[in-house]
Amino acid sequence: MAAFEAGKAAREAAQEIFKSREDAETQRRAADQARVRRLDHAERVEAAKEVIEDFDAVMGEMKGVNVRDDVIDEIMGSKNSAVIAYHLAKNPNELEALNRMSPRELAREMGRLEATLKLPEPKKATSAPPPLSQRKGGGANPPSQESVLSNWLDKKYGKDRK
């Protein structure tokens, strides 16, 4: 009986060690994913600042607003996170509605926002070719009807016809 109890205690101790290692690994992975998500979001924010002039001002108004952690995670996990954050800062009633949603509804709504909101295209130089240079030579200006008639008459009757 003592051997059985000792074996049982050893198995439980081994399972606890395995579980604690597994929990630590899961936490490390989650921390790594969160760090990568924050870095990616920061890059998208920098790109959005170049295109959206009032980005910092609008986002500054959001300081002190309470948002659930899972809502923040969903926003930061989006490929359009900066644009979605800007949109929600401009429309606080939508952010409030997201805060009240269940995780499943939140995921659905974030998918809709991600599909509809796009980063505005930056103003770029035209891709049209440069204007043509002025024509040179005999074909620079189209001949007038008078000059065509005058040249024909000169050929037909000679230059001395006047």
Phi and psi in degrees as GROMACS dihedral restraints (atoms count N, CA, C in turn):
[ dihedral_restraints ]
;  ai    aj    ak    al  type     phi  dphi    fc
    3     4     5     6     1   -64.2    20    10
    4     5     6     7     1   -39.8    20    10
    6     7     8     9     1   -64.7    20    10
    7     8     9    10     1   -39.5    20    10
    9    10    11    12     1   -63.8    20    10
   10    11    12    13     1   -45.9    20    10
   12    13    14    15     1   -63.0    20    10
   13    14    15    16     1   -40.2    20    10
   15    16    17    18     1   -66.1    20    10
   16    17    18    19     1   -42.1    20    10
   18    19    20    21     1   -64.9    20    10
   19    20    21    22     1   -40.5    20    10
   21    22    23    24     1   -63.9    20    10
   22    23    24    25     1   -43.0    20    10
   24    25    26    27     1   -64.7    20    10
   25    26    27    28     1   -39.2    20    10
   27    28    29    30     1   -65.3    20    10
   28    29    30    31     1   -41.7    20    10
   30    31    32    33     1   -64.0    20    10
   31    32    33    34     1   -42.7    20    10
   33    34    35    36     1   -64.5    20    10
   34    35    36    37     1   -39.4    20    10
   36    37    38    39     1   -65.3    20    10
   37    38    39    40     1   -42.3    20    10
   39    40    41    42     1   -64.6    20    10
   40    41    42    43     1   -40.0    20    10
   42    43    44    45     1   -65.2    20    10
   43    44    45    46     1   -38.7    20    10
   45    46    47    48     1   -66.2    20    10
   46    47    48    49     1   -41.3    20    10
   48    49    50    51     1   -63.7    20    10
   49    50    51    52     1   -45.9    20    10
   51    52    53    54     1   -60.9    20    10
   52    53    54    55     1   -43.2    20    10
   54    55    56    57     1   -65.6    20    10
   55    56    57    58     1   -40.8    20    10
   57    58    59    60     1   -66.8    20    10
   58    59    60    61     1   -38.6    20    10
   60    61    62    63     1   -64.9    20    10
   61    62    63    64     1   -41.8    20    10
   63    64    65    66     1   -63.7    20    10
   64    65    66    67     1   -42.9    20    10
   66    67    68    69     1   -62.9    20    10
   67    68    69    70     1   -42.4    20    10
   69    70    71    72     1   -63.5    20    10
   70    71    72    73     1   -41.8    20    10
   72    73    74    75     1   -65.0    20    10
   73    74    75    76     1   -40.8    20    10
   75    76    77    78     1   -63.7    20    10
   76    77    78    79     1   -42.7    20    10
   78    79    80    81     1   -65.1    20    10
   79    80    81    82     1   -39.5    20    10
   81    82    83    84     1   -64.1    20    10
   82    83    84    85     1   -43.4    20    10
   84    85    86    87     1   -62.6    20    10
   85    86    87    88     1   -43.0    20    10
   87    88    89    90     1   -63.1    20    10
   88    89    90    91     1   -40.5    20    10
   90    91    92    93     1   -65.4    20    10
   91    92    93    94     1   -40.9    20    10
   93    94    95    96     1   -63.4    20    10
   94    95    96    97     1   -43.6    20    10
   96    97    98    99     1   -63.5    20    10
   97    98    99   100     1   -40.8    20    10
   99   100   101   102     1   -64.1    20    10
  100   101   102   103     1   -40.4    20    10
  102   103   104   105     1   -64.4    20    10
  103   104   105   106     1   -44.7    20    10
  105   106   107   108     1   -63.2    20    10
  106   107   108   109     1   -41.4    20    10
  108   109   110   111     1   -62.3    20    10
  109   110   111   112     1   -41.6    20    10
  111   112   113   114     1   -64.9    20    10
  112   113   114   115     1   -42.5    20    10
  114   115   116   117     1   -64.6    20    10
  115   116   117   118     1   -43.5    20    10
  117   118   119   120     1   -62.9    20    10
  118   119   120   121     1   -41.1    20    10
  120   121   122   123     1   -63.9    20    10
  121   122   123   124     1   -41.6    20    10
  123   124   125   126     1   -61.4    20    10
  124   125   126   127     1   -39.5    20    10
  126   127   128   129     1   -64.1    20    10
  127   128   129   130     1   -42.0    20    10
  129   130   131   132     1   -67.1    20    10
  130   131   132   133     1   -34.3    20    10
  132   133   134   135     1   -65.8    20    10
  133   134   135   136     1   -42.6    20    10
  135   136   137   138     1   -61.7    20    10
  136   137   138   139     1   -40.9    20    10
  138   139   140   141     1   -65.8    20    10
  139   140   141   142     1   -37.9    20    10
  141   142   143   144     1   -69.1    20    10
  142   143   144   145     1   -34.9    20    10
  144   145   146   147     1   -62.7    20    10
  145   146   147   148     1   -31.4    20    10
  147   148   149   150     1   -69.7    20    10
  148   149   150   151     1   -28.8    20    10
  150   151   152   153     1   -99.8    20    10
  151   152   153   154     1   -40.1    20    10
  153   154   155   156     1   -98.4    20    10
  154   155   156   157     1   112.7    20    10
  156   157   158   159     1   -67.4    20    10
  157   158   159   160     1   -38.3    20    10
  159   160   161   162     1   -98.9    20    10
  160   161   162   163     1    24.2    20    10
  162   163   164   165     1   -58.1    20    10
  163   164   165   166     1   -51.1    20    10
  165   166   167   168     1   -63.5    20    10
  166   167   168   169     1   -39.7    20    10
  168   169   170   171     1   -64.6    20    10
  169   170   171   172     1   -44.7    20    10
  171   172   173   174     1   -67.4    20    10
  172   173   174   175     1   -43.5    20    10
  174   175   176   177     1   -68.6    20    10
  175   176   177   178     1   -29.4    20    10
  177   178   179   180     1   -64.5    20    10
  178   179   180   181     1   -29.3    20    10
  180   181   182   183     1   -69.6    20    10
  181   182   183   184     1   -17.3    20    10
  183   184   185   186     1   -86.3    20    10
  184   185   186   187     1    -2.8    20    10
  186   187   188   189     1   -63.2    20    10
  187   188   189   190     1   133.7    20    10
  189   190   191   192     1    90.8    20    10
  190   191   192   193     1    -3.8    20    10
  192   193   194   195     1   -82.5    20    10
  193   194   195   196     1   130.3    20    10
  195   196   197   198     1   -85.4    20    10
  196   197   198   199     1   125.0    20    10
  198   199   200   201     1  -131.1    20    10
  199   200   201   202     1   136.2    20    10
  201   202   203   204     1   -61.9    20    10
  202   203   204   205     1   150.3    20    10
  204   205   206   207     1   -63.0    20    10
  205   206   207   208     1   -38.6    20    10
  207   208   209   210     1   -69.1    20    10
  208   209   210   211     1   -28.8    20    10
  210   211   212   213     1   -68.2    20    10
  211   212   213   214     1   -44.4    20    10
  213   214   215   216     1   -61.6    20    10
  214   215   216   217     1   -42.7    20    10
  216   217   218   219     1   -61.6    20    10
  217   218   219   220     1   -41.6    20    10
  219   220   221   222     1   -64.9    20    10
  220   221   222   223     1   -41.7    20    10
  222   223   224   225     1   -64.7    20    10
  223   224   225   226     1   -48.8    20    10
  225   226   227   228     1   -67.9    20    10
  226   227   228   229     1   -24.7    20    10
  228   229   230   231     1   -79.1    20    10
  229   230   231   232     1   -11.8    20    10
  231   232   233   234     1   -78.0    20    10
  232   233   234   235     1   150.4    20    10
  234   235   236   237     1   -72.4    20    10
  235   236   237   238     1   -19.1    20    10
  237   238   239   240     1  -110.1    20    10
  238   239   240   241     1    36.3    20    10
  240   241   242   243     1   -58.4    20    10
  241   242   243   244     1   -41.2    20    10
  243   244   245   246     1   -66.1    20    10
  244   245   246   247     1   -41.7    20    10
  246   247   248   249     1   -69.2    20    10
  247   248   249   250     1   -40.0    20    10
  249   250   251   252     1   -65.6    20    10
  250   251   252   253     1   -43.1    20    10
  252   253   254   255     1   -61.7    20    10
  253   254   255   256     1   -42.5    20    10
  255   256   257   258     1   -62.5    20    10
  256   257   258   259     1   -45.1    20    10
  258   259   260   261     1   -61.7    20    10
  259   260   261   262     1   -44.2    20    10
  261   262   263   264     1   -69.4    20    10
  262   263   264   265     1   -30.6    20    10
  264   265   266   267     1   -68.4    20    10
  265   266   267   268     1   -35.4    20    10
  267   268   269   270     1   -76.7    20    10
  268   269   270   271     1   -23.1    20    10
  270   271   272   273     1  -125.9    20    10
  271   272   273   274     1    76.3    20    10
  273   274   275   276     1   -63.6    20    10
  274   275   276   277     1   -24.2    20    10
  276   277   278   279     1   -66.0    20    10
  277   278   279   280     1   -33.9    20    10
  279   280   281   282     1   -68.7    20    10
  280   281   282   283     1   -38.8    20    10
  282   283   284   285     1   -64.2    20    10
  283   284   285   286     1   -40.2    20    10
  285   286   287   288     1   -61.7    20    10
  286   287   288   289     1   -41.4    20    10
  288   289   290   291     1   -64.8    20    10
  289   290   291   292     1   -39.5    20    10
  291   292   293   294     1   -62.6    20    10
  292   293   294   295     1   -37.3    20    10
  294   295   296   297     1   -63.6    20    10
  295   296   297   298     1   -27.5    20    10
  297   298   299   300     1   -90.5    20    10
  298   299   300   301     1    -8.5    20    10
  300   301   302   303     1   -79.8    20    10
  301   302   303   304     1   156.2    20    10
  303   304   305   306     1   -74.8    20    10
  304   305   306   307     1   163.7    20    10
  306   307   308   309     1   -56.8    20    10
  307   308   309   310     1   -37.7    20    10
  309   310   311   312     1   -68.5    20    10
  310   311   312   313     1   -45.6    20    10
  312   313   314   315     1   -63.1    20    10
  313   314   315   316     1   -38.7    20    10
  315   316   317   318     1   -60.6    20    10
  316   317   318   319     1   -45.5    20    10
  318   319   320   321     1   -62.2    20    10
  319   320   321   322     1   -41.2    20    10
  321   322   323   324     1   -63.0    20    10
  322   323   324   325     1   -47.1    20    10
  324   325   326   327     1   -65.8    20    10
  325   326   327   328     1   -38.1    20    10
  327   328   329   330     1   -64.4    20    10
  328   329   330   331     1   -36.4    20    10
  330   331   332   333     1   -62.4    20    10
  331   332   333   334     1   -41.9    20    10
  333   334   335   336     1   -63.5    20    10
  334   335   336   337     1   -46.0    20    10
  336   337   338   339     1   -62.2    20    10
  337   338   339   340     1   -42.2    20    10
  339   340   341   342     1   -62.7    20    10
  340   341   342   343     1   -35.2    20    10
  342   343   344   345     1   -76.3    20    10
  343   344   345   346     1   -29.9    20    10
  345   346   347   348     1   -95.1    20    10
  346   347   348   349     1   -30.7    20    10
  348   349   350   351     1   -92.4    20    10
  349   350   351   352     1   129.6    20    10
  351   352   353   354     1  -129.6    20    10
  352   353   354   355     1   152.7    20    10
  354   355   356   357     1   -69.7    20    10
  355   356   357   358     1   130.1    20    10
  357   358   359   360     1   -61.8    20    10
  358   359   360   361     1   146.2    20    10
  360   361   362   363     1   -71.8    20    10
  361   362   363   364     1   132.8    20    10
  363   364   365   366     1   -68.2    20    10
  364   365   366   367     1   149.7    20    10
  366   367   368   369     1   -67.7    20    10
  367   368   369   370     1   131.8    20    10
  369   370   371   372     1  -130.9    20    10
  370   371   372   373     1   161.1    20    10
  372   373   374   375     1   -65.8    20    10
  373   374   375   376     1   151.3    20    10
  375   376   377   378     1   -62.8    20    10
  376   377   378   379     1   150.3    20    10
  378   379   380   381     1  -100.8    20    10
  379   380   381   382     1    10.8    20    10
  381   382   383   384     1   -71.2    20    10
  382   383   384   385     1   148.0    20    10
  384   385   386   387     1   -68.3    20    10
  385   386   387   388     1   158.0    20    10
  387   388   389   390     1   -63.9    20    10
  388   389   390   391     1   156.5    20    10
  390   391   392   393     1   -62.4    20    10
  391   392   393   394     1   150.8    20    10
  393   394   395   396     1   -67.3    20    10
  394   395   396   397     1   148.0    20    10
  396   397   398   399     1   -76.8    20    10
  397   398   399   400     1   161.5    20    10
  399   400   401   402     1   -62.6    20    10
  400   401   402   403     1   140.5    20    10
  402   403   404   405     1   -69.8    20    10
  403   404   405   406     1   148.6    20    10
  405   406   407   408     1  -128.7    20    10
  406   407   408   409     1   155.9    20    10
  408   409   410   411     1    96.1    20    10
  409   410   411   412     1  -163.4    20    10
  411   412   413   414     1   -66.6    20    10
  412   413   414   415     1   -27.4    20    10
  414   415   416   417     1   -96.4    20    10
  415   416   417   418     1    17.5    20    10
  417   418   419   420     1   -64.0    20    10
  418   419   420   421     1   -45.4    20    10
  420   421   422   423     1  -120.3    20    10
  421   422   423   424     1   135.0    20    10
  423   424   425   426     1   -65.1    20    10
  424   425   426   427     1   140.4    20    10
  426   427   428   429     1   -69.0    20    10
  427   428   429   430     1   145.1    20    10
  429   430   431   432     1   -80.4    20    10
  430   431   432   433     1   162.8    20    10
  432   433   434   435     1   -63.4    20    10
  433   434   435   436     1   -35.0    20    10
  435   436   437   438     1   -64.3    20    10
  436   437   438   439     1   -42.9    20    10
  438   439   440   441     1   -69.7    20    10
  439   440   441   442     1   -33.6    20    10
  441   442   443   444     1   -65.3    20    10
  442   443   444   445     1   -44.8    20    10
  444   445   446   447     1   -64.6    20    10
  445   446   447   448     1   -42.4    20    10
  447   448   449   450     1   -62.9    20    10
  448   449   450   451     1   -43.3    20    10
  450   451   452   453     1   -64.1    20    10
  451   452   453   454     1   -38.6    20    10
  453   454   455   456     1   -67.1    20    10
  454   455   456   457     1   -42.3    20    10
  456   457   458   459     1   -64.8    20    10
  457   458   459   460     1   -39.9    20    10
  459   460   461   462     1   -61.2    20    10
  460   461   462   463     1   -39.6    20    10
  462   463   464   465     1   -69.8    20    10
  463   464   465   466     1   -40.5    20    10
  465   466   467   468     1   -73.7    20    10
  466   467   468   469     1   -47.1    20    10
  468   469   470   471     1  -112.3    20    10
  469   470   471   472     1    -1.8    20    10
  471   472   473   474     1    91.8    20    10
  472   473   474   475     1   162.1    20    10
  474   475   476   477     1   -75.3    20    10
  475   476   477   478     1   -16.4    20    10
  477   478   479   480     1   -89.7    20    10
  478   479   480   481     1    10.6    20    10
  480   481   482   483     1   -67.1    20    10
  481   482   483   484     1   -12.4    20    10
